[in-house]
Amino acid sequence: MKRVILSVTNDLYSDQRLEKVCNSLVEMGFDVLLVGRRYTDSPTLPERKFATHRMRLLFRHGFLFYAEYNLRLFFYLLFKKCDLLVANDLDTLLPNYIVSRIRRKRIIYDSHEYFCGLPELNGRPRVRNFWHRIEQHCFPQLPDVITVCQSIAEMYDKEYPQRSGEKVRVVRNVPLRSRQPVTLGRADLGLPEEGRLIVMQGAINRDRGAEELILAMHHIENATLLIIGNGDVIPALHSLVKAENLDKKVMFLPRMAPEQLANYTALCDVGCSLEKDTNLNYRYCLPNKLFDYLKAGIPAVVSDLPEMARIIRESGAGLTVSDITPEKIAETIHRLLSDSDLYNSCKRNALAAADTYCWENEVEILREIYLSPSPQKTKATF
């Protein structure tokens, strides 16, 4: 049985994409080990079909964290038995790449986002240049590259036409087709039993429209906003809610396991994904929360950005917002909730779209990549 080691810089608790990938690899017959990090407050991982290893680190953020993690990962991979290495995102690529060269092992790069276009790198040219130089060094030598949407794949193919492998393949971050029954109601979960529920879930970071959505609640009657997840703007959002006297209209819930999150999502009436066009990563993003909304059968209100808007317009599963302002967001949500025919049509279309945008379809592409013959081994050059 071939051993595959996948690595990522998060704590493995709520990474839906990696959990699906690892489970699919187990079903293909691989012996799977997923490597990540462990925070002091990281929840205990549930029992899984694959092995996990979480490294305890001295540093939590910034350059020292990345330096420590990459160094620790390098030595871990260097001496761990494996047949295949999988780097998830640019912040794990360098140690995987070097070890693959030293040990003559096959490597796959799974880029979950356009890393050098992250909003966290805006206004930080030295940091962006550091990551870009790593990408420029490694990318042309990578035989197998996967990413989450066609737009990002095309950007990589254009930027690195000399790459030794095939074109970048797309495996979208979509949920499994099967739906778990909703066993808990609003009262069971401590949610308002009256009125509409609007949800924004996942990574709640800068430029994702959370501030504007909160302010939009001034203009939306008989509704409560649920913000489920963690991120760098959560403390500021709490302050904003308090300053705007919206405590009775906005609820915060911490990040949770995907199975638990699905129950909350299914009880909501509208799902929001409101990324701003401030960087390339968001411009071409295709967040998994959008597909979670479709699976739950709730209409989505999303930014008018290429990938998200295309899915919403083709499926008819929601509405797009032309400008990420409180007024436009409120106007769009009101239009959806006040027109029962439109709402019910979007709800039906969301459920239908979920059967198309499901992991069972994406996994066939994954199977082609992982089960294909290994590329010819090259000399250990760096």
C-alpha positions in Angstrom: 0.0 0.0 0.0 1.5 3.4 -1.0 1.9 6.0 1.7 0.9 9.6 0.9 1.8 12.4 3.2 -0.3 15.6 2.9 0.7 18.8 4.7 -1.0 22.0 5.6 -0.5 24.9 8.0 -3.9 24.8 9.8 -4.9 22.6 12.7 -6.9 20.1 10.6 -10.1 20.6 12.6 -12.4 22.3 10.1 -10.6 21.9 6.7 -13.4 20.3 4.7 -11.4 20.1 1.5 -8.5 18.1 3.0 -10.9 15.8 4.9 -12.6 14.9 1.6 -9.3 14.5 -0.2 -7.9 12.2 2.5 -11.1 10.1 2.7 -11.1 9.7 -1.1 -7.4 8.7 -1.1 -8.1 6.0 1.5 -10.9 4.7 -0.8 -8.4 4.6 -3.6 -6.2 2.3 -1.5 -3.6 4.8 -0.2 -2.2 4.8 3.3 -2.8 8.5 4.2 -1.1 10.7 6.8 -2.2 14.4 7.1 0.2 16.7 8.8 -0.7 20.1 10.3 -0.2 22.2 13.4 -1.7 22.3 16.9 -2.7 25.4 18.7 -2.9 25.4 22.5 -6.7 25.8 22.1 -7.1 23.4 19.1 -10.1 21.1 19.6 -9.5 17.3 19.7 -9.8 15.8 16.3 -12.7 13.3 15.7 -11.8 9.8 14.8 -11.0 9.6 11.1 -10.2 7.0 8.4 -6.7 8.3 8.0 -3.8 9.1 10.3 -3.0 12.7 11.5 0.0 14.4 13.0 -0.2 17.9 14.5 3.0 19.7 15.4 3.2 21.9 18.5 5.0 25.1 17.6 6.5 27.9 19.6 5.2 30.7 17.3 1.6 31.2 16.2 1.8 33.9 13.5 4.2 35.8 11.2 7.6 35.0 9.8 8.8 33.1 12.8 5.8 30.8 12.6 6.4 30.0 8.9 10.1 29.6 9.4 9.6 27.2 12.3 6.8 25.2 10.6 8.7 24.8 7.3 11.9 23.7 9.1 10.0 21.2 11.3 8.1 19.9 8.3 11.2 19.5 6.3 12.9 17.2 8.8 9.6 15.4 9.5 9.2 14.6 5.8 12.9 13.8 5.3 12.8 10.8 7.6 9.2 9.7 7.3 8.4 6.7 5.1 6.3 7.8 2.1 5.8 7.3 -1.7 4.0 10.6 -2.5 4.2 14.1 -1.0 1.3 16.6 -1.3 1.8 20.2 -0.5 -1.3 22.2 0.3 -0.8 25.8 -0.5 2.4 27.8 -1.0 3.2 28.0 2.7 4.0 24.2 2.7 5.5 23.9 -0.8 9.2 24.5 -0.2 9.9 21.7 2.3 7.8 19.3 0.2 9.7 20.3 -2.9 13.1 20.0 -1.4 12.4 16.6 0.2 10.8 15.3 -3.1 14.1 16.2 -4.8 16.4 14.7 -2.1 14.4 11.5 -1.8 13.3 11.2 -5.4 9.6 11.1 -4.5 6.6 12.2 -6.5 5.1 15.5 -5.4 1.6 17.0 -6.0 0.9 20.6 -5.3 -2.7 21.5 -4.3 -3.2 25.3 -4.4 -6.4 26.1 -2.5 -6.1 29.8 -3.5 -4.0 32.2 -5.5 -1.6 32.6 -2.6 0.4 35.6 -3.8 -2.9 37.5 -4.3 -4.0 37.1 -0.6 -5.4 40.2 1.0 -3.0 39.7 3.9 -0.2 40.5 1.4 -1.7 43.8 0.2 0.7 46.6 1.0 3.4 44.2 2.0 5.6 44.0 -1.1 8.6 42.4 0.6 6.5 39.6 2.1 4.7 39.1 -1.2 8.0 39.0 -3.1 9.3 36.4 -0.6 6.4 34.0 -1.3 6.5 34.8 -5.0 10.2 33.9 -5.3 9.5 30.5 -3.6 6.7 29.9 -6.1 8.8 31.0 -9.1 11.6 28.6 -8.0 9.4 25.5 -7.4 6.4 25.9 -9.7 8.1 25.3 -13.1 9.4 21.9 -11.9 6.1 20.6 -10.5 4.6 17.8 -12.6 1.2 17.8 -11.0 -0.7 20.9 -9.9 -4.3 21.2 -8.7 -6.3 24.3 -7.8 -9.9 25.2 -7.0 -11.2 27.0 -10.0 -10.6 27.5 -13.7 -9.6 31.2 -13.4 -6.8 30.5 -11.0 -5.7 27.5 -13.1 -5.5 29.8 -16.2 -3.5 32.4 -14.3 -0.9 29.8 -13.2 -0.7 28.3 -16.8 -0.1 31.8 -18.2 2.4 32.7 -15.5 4.4 29.5 -15.8 4.1 28.3 -19.4 7.4 26.5 -19.1 6.1 24.1 -16.4 7.2 20.5 -16.9 3.8 18.9 -16.3 0.3 19.1 -17.8 -1.9 22.1 -17.5 -3.1 22.9 -14.0 -6.1 20.7 -13.1 -9.2 22.0 -11.3 -10.8 20.1 -8.4 -13.4 22.4 -6.9 -14.0 22.5 -3.1 -17.5 21.2 -3.1 -19.4 19.0 -0.5 -20.5 15.4 -0.7 -23.8 14.8 -2.4 -25.3 13.0 0.5 -27.3 15.1 3.0 -27.4 14.3 6.7 -30.9 14.7 8.2 -31.5 17.9 10.2 -32.0 16.5 13.7 -31.9 19.7 15.7 -34.3 22.6 15.4 -33.7 26.3 16.1 -34.7 26.0 19.7 -32.3 23.1 20.3 -29.4 25.2 19.0 -30.3 28.4 20.8 -31.3 30.2 17.7 -34.3 32.7 17.3 -37.4 30.7 16.6 -39.1 33.7 14.9 -38.0 35.6 11.8 -35.5 34.9 9.1 -31.9 33.7 9.6 -29.1 35.0 7.4 -25.8 33.3 7.6 -22.2 34.1 6.8 -19.9 31.2 7.7 -16.3 30.0 7.2 -13.2 32.2 7.4 -14.3 35.6 8.6 -11.3 37.7 7.4 -10.7 41.2 6.1 -12.4 42.2 2.8 -15.0 39.4 3.0 -17.9 41.9 3.5 -18.8 41.0 7.1 -18.7 44.6 8.2 -21.0 45.7 5.5 -23.4 42.8 6.1 -23.6 43.7 9.8 -24.5 47.3 8.9 -27.0 46.1 6.4 -29.0 44.6 9.3 -30.1 48.1 10.1 -32.2 47.9 7.0 -33.5 44.3 7.2 -36.5 43.7 9.4 -37.5 40.5 11.2 -34.2 38.8 10.6 -31.1 37.7 12.5 -27.6 37.4 11.1 -25.5 34.4 12.2 -21.7 34.8 11.8 -20.2 31.3 12.2 -16.5 30.9 12.1 -13.3 32.5 13.1 -10.9 35.0 11.5 -8.8 38.1 11.9 -11.8 40.6 12.0 -13.9 38.8 14.6 -12.9 41.1 17.5 -13.6 44.2 15.4 -17.0 42.8 14.3 -18.0 42.3 18.0 -17.1 46.0 18.6 -19.0 47.1 15.5 -22.1 45.2 16.6 -21.9 46.8 20.1 -21.3 50.3 18.7 -24.2 50.0 16.3 -26.6 48.6 18.9 -27.2 45.5 16.8 -26.8 42.9 19.6 -30.3 41.6 19.1 -29.9 41.2 15.4 -26.4 39.6 15.1 -25.2 36.4 16.7 -21.6 35.0 16.7 -20.9 31.4 16.8 -17.3 29.8 16.9 -16.0 27.6 14.1 -17.3 24.1 14.3 -16.9 20.7 12.7 -18.4 20.4 9.2 -21.1 17.9 10.4 -22.2 20.3 13.1 -22.1 23.3 10.8 -24.3 21.6 8.3 -27.2 21.6 10.8 -26.9 25.3 11.4 -26.7 26.1 7.7 -29.8 24.0 6.9 -31.9 26.1 9.4 -31.0 29.4 7.7 -32.9 31.2 5.0 -30.2 33.0 3.1 -26.4 32.4 2.8 -24.0 35.2 2.1 -20.5 35.2 0.5 -19.5 38.8 0.0 -15.8 38.9 -0.9 -14.6 42.3 -2.2 -12.6 42.7 -5.4 -9.5 44.0 -3.6 -7.1 41.2 -4.6 -6.8 38.5 -7.2 -7.4 35.7 -4.7 -10.9 37.1 -3.9 -11.7 38.1 -7.4 -11.5 34.5 -8.5 -12.5 32.8 -5.3 -15.0 30.0 -5.2 -15.6 29.5 -1.4 -16.7 26.2 -0.1 -19.4 28.0 1.9 -21.2 28.8 -1.4 -21.5 25.1 -2.1 -22.5 24.4 1.5 -25.4 26.8 0.9 -26.5 25.1 -2.2 -26.3 21.7 -0.5 -28.5 23.0 2.3 -31.0 24.3 -0.2 -30.8 27.9 0.8 -30.6 30.7 -1.7 -27.2 32.5 -1.8 -26.4 36.2 -2.0 -22.9 36.6 -3.4 -20.5 39.2 -4.8 -20.6 39.9 -8.5 -17.2 38.3 -9.0 -16.4 36.0 -12.0 -16.5 32.5 -10.5 -19.2 32.9 -7.9 -21.5 35.0 -10.1 -21.2 32.5 -12.9 -22.4 29.7 -10.7 -25.3 31.7 -9.3 -26.4 33.0 -12.7 -26.1 29.6 -14.4 -28.0 27.8 -11.6 -30.5 30.4 -10.6 -29.7 29.6 -7.0 -29.6 33.2 -5.7 -28.7 36.8 -6.4 -25.5 38.8 -6.9 -24.7 42.1 -5.3 -23.2 44.7 -7.6 -21.5 46.7 -4.8 -20.5 45.5 -1.4 -22.2 48.3 0.6 -24.8 47.9 3.4 -27.5 49.5 1.3 -26.9 47.2 -1.7 -26.7 44.1 0.4 -29.9 45.0 2.3 -31.7 45.7 -1.0 -30.6 42.4 -2.5 -31.6 40.3 0.6 -34.9 42.2 0.9 -35.7 41.5 -2.8 -35.0 37.8 -2.2 -37.0 37.5 1.0 -39.9 39.6 0.0 -40.7 37.8 -3.3 -41.9 34.3 -2.4 -41.9 33.1 -6.0 -38.3 34.2 -6.5 -37.2 32.8 -3.2 -38.8 29.4 -3.8 -37.4 29.2 -7.3 -33.9 29.9 -5.9 -34.4 27.3 -3.2 -35.3 24.6 -5.8 -32.4 25.6 -8.0 -30.0 25.5 -5.1 -30.9 21.9 -4.4 -30.7 21.0 -8.1 -27.3 22.7 -8.4 -26.0 20.8 -5.4 -26.3 17.6 -7.4 -24.0 19.0 -10.0 -21.5 20.7 -7.7 -20.7 17.7 -5.6 -17.5 15.9 -4.5 -18.5 12.7 -6.2 -18.0 14.4 -9.6 -14.8 16.1 -8.6 -13.2 13.0 -7.2 -12.9 11.5 -10.6 -10.4 14.2 -11.6 -8.6 13.5 -8.3 -8.5 9.8 -9.2 -6.9 10.5 -12.6 -4.2 12.5 -11.0 -3.3 10.3 -8.0 -3.6 7.0 -9.8 -1.6 8.0 -12.9 1.9 6.6 -13.3 4.6 8.6 -11.5 6.5 11.0 -13.7 10.0 10.0 -14.5 12.3 10.8 -11.5 14.8 13.6 -12.0 18.1 14.4 -10.5 18.1 16.0 -7.1 18.6 19.6 -8.3 17.3 22.6 -6.5 
